[in-house]
Amino acid sequence: MKHIFFIAALMLSFSYTQDCEIGNPGWPSNYDIAPSYEFNLYITAQIFIDGIEQENGKIAGFVGDQIRGTDIDGSSYFPPSDIWLYQFPIYSNQHQGETISFKFYDETNNLVILLNETYEFISDGIIGDAFNPFILTGSTANCEDEACMDLSNIDFGWCDMVLGVAWNGYECEYFSGCDWIIDDIDYSDYFFDTFEECENSCECEDGDIIDDNPCNPMECFDGQWYEIIIDCMEDMGVPCEGGLYIPPDEGECCSECILFGDINYDSNINILDVIETVQLVLGDGYNEIVDINYDGIINVLDIIGIIHIILN
């Protein structure tokens, strides 16, 4: 069950376009990410933006809007192949199946770019190596063409000089500061001379939706962005009686309460679950949802337990 509320959006951390964001994203280290997950894979990647190999920058892997692994230390040079490599883990609580997407922080242009490739998670996977890296690609074309960048996170300095009218993520406003050039990046192209020009270029149309974050999508009403807050039962502290909360699929917000024994997640416990559990036992696998006696092992005792659930 989900509860949905509408509130006016006061601040957005993403840009108007879904293909790029402006500013340093401040991604966490893997030391902060790893404790929340049981499984991992490891990626060795080479990154090309607009066809140019990236020697500097940061990369993060995502499942939906969740950061699952990062390389925030930057690339390493590999002399035998004369290439620059990014090496990082990806974490999950599922053995396989989650779709990983990637974003790259271009330090030179101060842009976060959504990369083109995705990968399906598989536990203990080794994706790419120094001689045959996993190739990731992206483009700044959409970023460079976007006139309505969210400038709310850019510090233009303490000066009172009016720089112009610009987009703050949900509406146009006057920005003040010391200069349009910050850290050698020129933001002058993202400013307008008048509110009318800014609003004509940037204001949303009723019905427009931004769903980068499935738990907090944005929808346009009367030319203004509103945030939709989805309140999940697990986050509200509602227990999953007789089962476990299973993490949501990509593009979904809320975890689903799955009953113990329902290994195929079809909301019915029947002979199909018994068959799949038998296959799990034969393959020496593990799935917490059918560990009926909580002993950390899937065996004939769990199969008997599932049959008992079906009969009763």
Secondary structure as GFF3:
##gff-version 3
##sequence-region A 1 312
A	DSSP	beta_strand	2	8	.	.	.	ID=ss1
A	DSSP	beta_strand	20	22	.	.	.	ID=ss2
A	DSSP	alpha_helix	30	33	.	.	.	ID=ss3
A	DSSP	three_ten_helix	34	36	.	.	.	ID=ss4
A	DSSP	beta_strand	39	49	.	.	.	ID=ss5
A	DSSP	beta_strand	52	53	.	.	.	ID=ss6
A	DSSP	beta_strand	58	63	.	.	.	ID=ss7
A	DSSP	beta_strand	66	71	.	.	.	ID=ss8
A	DSSP	beta_strand	76	78	.	.	.	ID=ss9
A	DSSP	beta_strand	83	92	.	.	.	ID=ss10
A	DSSP	beta_strand	96	106	.	.	.	ID=ss11
A	DSSP	beta_strand	111	122	.	.	.	ID=ss12
A	DSSP	beta_strand	126	127	.	.	.	ID=ss13
A	DSSP	beta_strand	134	138	.	.	.	ID=ss14
A	DSSP	alpha_helix	141	145	.	.	.	ID=ss15
A	DSSP	beta_strand	161	167	.	.	.	ID=ss16
A	DSSP	beta_strand	172	177	.	.	.	ID=ss17
A	DSSP	beta_strand	181	182	.	.	.	ID=ss18
A	DSSP	beta_strand	185	186	.	.	.	ID=ss19
A	DSSP	three_ten_helix	188	190	.	.	.	ID=ss20
A	DSSP	alpha_helix	195	202	.	.	.	ID=ss21
A	DSSP	beta_strand	209	210	.	.	.	ID=ss22
A	DSSP	beta_strand	218	221	.	.	.	ID=ss23
A	DSSP	beta_strand	224	232	.	.	.	ID=ss24
A	DSSP	beta_strand	243	246	.	.	.	ID=ss25
A	DSSP	beta_strand	256	259	.	.	.	ID=ss26
A	DSSP	alpha_helix	271	282	.	.	.	ID=ss27
A	DSSP	three_ten_helix	288	290	.	.	.	ID=ss28
A	DSSP	alpha_helix	300	311	.	.	.	ID=ss29
###
